[in-house]
Amino acid sequence: MTQYKHSLQDDIGYWLSRLRMKVHSSFLAKLAKHNIAIPEWRILISLYNKDASNIVELANFIEVDKGAVSRVLDKMELNGLVARQPGKDRRSSIVVLTKKGEGLTPKLAQLAELNEKEFFSGLSEVEKKQLKAILKKLLLHAGIESLGGWFLK
């Protein structure tokens, strides 16, 4: 059998995936110490920053389906992190952080910042800008246009 010239380790996607898994698992471990999973974190920070206020907005903002958001919110409600204020139906109800959720979110945000520093402090500010520009270009090329955060800057 002839060996193909292109190797798995020649794929940029392979290395991006490896880095993503490392960054993700590190943050997951930090959150686990507070009994929080990544989907819960995404909802907490989105509500805290007022990026969304109901299931539909949350689903659109964090780009997951409404059913998944609803299931995570059920768990968060049981854990006293969020409360739902009545709307026309369950999906239109307003979701708010409880005092427990409001107190926990800034602590978790500090962990997110720490995780970013752990993985990306090896880059200079110029390199970080270049990386962000390259990522933005790749995401747009892949048809991912709902960019927010530093992509808008």
C-alpha positions in Angstrom: 0.0 0.0 0.0 1.3 3.5 -0.9 1.6 5.9 1.9 -0.5 9.1 1.4 1.7 12.2 1.6 -0.8 14.1 3.7 -0.6 13.1 7.4 -3.1 13.6 10.2 -0.5 15.9 11.9 -0.3 18.0 8.7 -3.9 19.2 9.3 -4.4 22.6 10.9 -7.8 21.4 12.0 -6.2 18.6 13.9 -4.1 21.0 15.9 -6.9 23.4 16.4 -9.0 20.6 17.8 -6.2 19.5 20.1 -5.7 23.0 21.5 -9.5 23.5 21.8 -9.8 20.2 23.8 -7.0 21.3 26.1 -8.4 24.7 26.7 -11.9 23.3 27.2 -10.9 20.5 29.5 -8.9 22.9 31.7 -11.8 25.3 32.0 -14.2 22.4 32.6 -12.0 21.3 35.6 -12.0 24.8 37.0 -15.8 25.0 36.7 -16.3 21.5 38.2 -14.9 22.7 41.5 -18.0 24.9 41.7 -20.3 22.1 40.4 -20.9 24.0 37.2 -20.7 22.6 33.6 -19.8 24.6 30.5 -23.5 24.9 29.3 -24.4 26.4 32.7 -21.5 28.8 32.5 -22.5 30.0 29.1 -26.0 30.8 30.4 -24.8 32.4 33.6 -22.4 34.8 31.9 -25.0 35.6 29.1 -27.6 36.5 31.7 -25.1 38.3 33.9 -24.0 40.5 31.0 -27.6 40.9 29.8 -26.9 39.4 26.4 -30.1 37.5 26.6 -33.1 37.2 28.9 -35.3 34.3 27.7 -34.8 30.8 26.3 -35.1 31.9 22.6 -32.6 34.7 23.1 -30.2 32.4 25.1 -30.4 29.7 22.4 -29.6 32.3 19.7 -26.8 34.0 21.6 -25.0 30.8 22.7 -26.0 29.0 19.4 -27.6 25.9 20.8 -31.1 24.6 20.4 -33.9 25.8 22.6 -34.5 22.4 24.0 -31.0 22.1 25.3 -31.2 25.6 26.9 -34.5 24.6 28.6 -33.0 21.4 30.0 -29.9 23.3 31.4 -32.2 26.0 32.8 -34.3 23.3 34.6 -31.1 22.0 36.3 -30.0 25.6 37.1 -33.3 26.4 38.6 -33.2 23.3 40.8 -29.7 24.4 42.0 -31.0 27.9 42.8 -28.9 29.7 40.2 -31.7 31.1 38.1 -35.4 31.8 38.3 -38.1 32.2 35.6 -40.6 35.0 35.6 -43.8 34.2 33.9 -44.3 35.0 30.2 -46.9 33.9 27.6 -45.4 30.4 27.7 -42.4 28.5 29.1 -40.1 29.6 26.4 -41.0 33.3 26.5 -40.6 33.5 30.3 -37.9 35.9 31.5 -34.9 34.1 33.0 -33.0 36.0 35.8 -30.1 35.2 38.0 -30.8 34.6 41.6 -28.6 36.1 44.3 -26.6 32.9 44.3 -26.2 33.0 40.5 -25.2 36.7 40.6 -22.6 36.0 43.3 -21.1 33.0 41.6 -20.9 34.4 38.0 -18.1 36.9 38.6 -16.0 34.2 40.4 -16.5 32.0 37.4 -15.6 34.8 35.0 -12.3 35.2 36.8 -11.7 31.5 36.2 -12.4 32.0 32.5 -9.9 34.9 32.4 -7.3 32.7 34.2 -7.9 29.9 31.7 -7.4 32.3 28.8 -4.2 33.6 30.4 -2.8 30.1 31.0 -3.2 29.2 27.4 -2.6 32.5 25.5 -0.1 34.4 27.7 2.6 33.0 25.5 1.5 35.4 22.7 2.3 39.0 22.6 -0.5 41.6 22.2 0.3 41.9 18.5 0.2 38.1 18.1 -3.2 38.0 19.9 -4.5 40.6 17.5 -3.2 38.6 14.6 -4.6 35.4 15.8 -8.0 37.0 16.3 -7.9 38.5 12.8 -7.1 35.1 11.4 -9.8 33.3 13.4 -12.3 35.9 12.3 -11.4 35.4 8.6 -11.6 31.6 8.9 -15.0 31.8 10.7 -16.4 34.1 8.1 -15.1 31.9 5.3 -16.8 28.9 7.0 -20.1 30.8 7.0 -20.1 31.6 10.7 -21.4 35.1 10.6 -23.0 35.6 14.0 -19.8 36.9 15.5 -19.8 38.9 18.7 -17.3 39.9 21.4 -13.9 40.9 20.2 -14.9 40.0 16.6 -16.9 43.2 16.4 -13.9 45.4 17.4 
